[in-house]
Amino acid sequence: MWDYEYSVETSAPAATLWQRWTEMAAWPDWNAGIGEIRVDGPFAVGTTFTMKPPDGDAVQMTLTEIVPGERFTDVMDAGDFVVTTVHRLEPVAAGRTRVVYRTEITGPAADQVGPELGPAITADFPDVLAALVAVAAV
């Protein structure tokens, strides 16, 4: 298994952060790592979506868990490895919110694929969370 977690704290309202997440078609507006996105349904468990980075191949994912206002999970199943990313909002002191992205790569090929693919997937987490927090603070 390979895993990585990154978080930031913000005074941006948790409800606004959550709203930005649920508006999947608008993710490219604040996430520079998404050149295009196609969403095949509502923000609900089972919905699939395809994201294409500005300079890469499209990847299909599925929403597998949603706890409204708290977290959602998306999964990309490549057969011999699975990439799972959990997006969480955690209340912290003084009305602030911790925004957490956690990615795990599991499966038979995880030990081979993880060290190369994992850092490529998660390299932009600091920029993505900074952009999310900025757009939610407006």
C-alpha positions in Angstrom: 0.0 0.0 0.0 1.0 3.6 -0.7 -0.6 6.5 1.1 -0.3 10.3 1.4 -2.3 12.9 3.3 -2.3 16.7 3.1 -4.4 19.2 5.0 -4.9 22.9 5.6 -6.9 24.9 8.1 -9.2 27.7 7.1 -11.8 30.1 8.3 -13.8 29.6 5.1 -17.2 28.2 6.0 -17.4 24.4 5.9 -20.8 24.7 4.1 -19.2 26.7 1.3 -16.3 24.3 1.0 -18.8 21.4 0.8 -20.8 23.3 -1.9 -17.7 23.8 -4.0 -17.1 20.0 -3.8 -20.6 19.1 -4.8 -20.5 21.3 -7.9 -18.3 18.8 -9.8 -18.7 20.4 -13.2 -17.1 23.6 -11.7 -14.0 21.9 -10.3 -11.8 23.1 -13.2 -12.7 26.7 -12.2 -10.5 26.3 -9.1 -8.5 23.2 -9.6 -5.8 23.8 -12.2 -5.0 20.1 -12.4 -8.3 19.4 -14.2 -8.4 20.4 -17.8 -11.7 18.8 -18.5 -14.3 16.9 -16.4 -17.4 14.9 -17.5 -19.8 14.0 -14.7 -22.3 11.2 -15.4 -24.9 12.0 -12.8 -25.5 13.9 -9.6 -23.1 14.2 -6.7 -24.2 10.8 -5.3 -22.7 7.4 -4.5 -22.3 5.5 -7.7 -21.9 8.5 -10.0 -18.9 8.1 -12.4 -16.9 11.0 -13.7 -13.9 11.4 -16.0 -11.2 13.9 -15.4 -8.5 14.9 -17.8 -5.5 16.9 -16.6 -4.3 19.7 -18.9 -1.4 17.5 -20.0 -2.4 13.9 -19.5 -4.8 11.1 -20.1 -8.3 11.0 -18.9 -9.1 8.9 -15.8 -12.5 7.5 -14.8 -13.5 7.5 -11.2 -16.6 6.7 -9.1 -18.0 8.3 -6.0 -18.1 5.5 -3.5 -19.0 7.3 -0.2 -20.7 10.6 0.7 -21.3 11.9 4.2 -23.0 15.3 3.4 -21.0 18.2 4.9 -18.3 15.9 6.1 -16.5 13.8 3.5 -16.7 12.1 0.1 -14.6 9.4 -1.5 -13.7 8.7 -5.1 -12.1 5.6 -6.5 -10.2 4.8 -9.6 -10.0 1.0 -10.2 -7.2 0.0 -12.5 -7.6 -3.7 -11.9 -4.3 -4.6 -10.2 -4.3 -1.4 -8.2 -6.9 1.0 -6.9 -6.5 4.7 -6.1 -8.8 5.9 -3.4 -9.0 9.5 -2.4 -11.0 10.7 0.7 -11.9 14.4 0.9 -12.8 15.4 4.5 -13.9 18.5 6.4 -13.0 18.4 10.1 -14.1 21.1 12.6 -11.2 22.5 14.6 -10.9 25.2 17.3 -12.4 28.7 16.9 -14.8 27.8 14.2 -12.1 26.8 11.7 -12.2 23.9 9.4 -9.4 21.4 8.4 -9.6 20.4 4.8 -8.0 17.0 4.2 -7.2 15.0 1.1 -6.0 11.5 1.7 -5.0 9.1 -1.1 -4.2 5.4 -0.8 -3.1 3.1 -3.6 -3.9 -0.6 -2.8 -4.0 -3.9 -4.6 -1.5 -6.4 -5.9 0.5 -3.8 -7.9 0.4 -1.1 -5.3 4.0 -1.6 -4.1 5.2 -1.2 -7.7 2.8 1.5 -8.9 2.4 3.5 -5.7 5.9 5.1 -5.4 5.7 6.5 -8.9 2.0 7.2 -9.5 1.2 8.3 -5.9 3.4 11.4 -5.9 2.3 12.3 -9.4 -1.4 12.2 -8.3 -0.8 14.1 -5.0 1.8 16.6 -6.0 -0.7 19.3 -6.6 -2.7 18.8 -3.3 -1.2 21.9 -1.7 -2.1 24.1 -4.7 -5.6 22.5 -5.0 -6.4 23.0 -1.4 -5.1 26.6 -1.4 -7.3 27.3 -4.4 -10.4 25.6 -2.8 -9.9 27.6 0.4 -9.5 30.8 -1.6 -12.6 30.3 -3.7 -14.6 29.3 -0.6 -13.5 32.4 1.4 -15.0 34.8 -1.2 
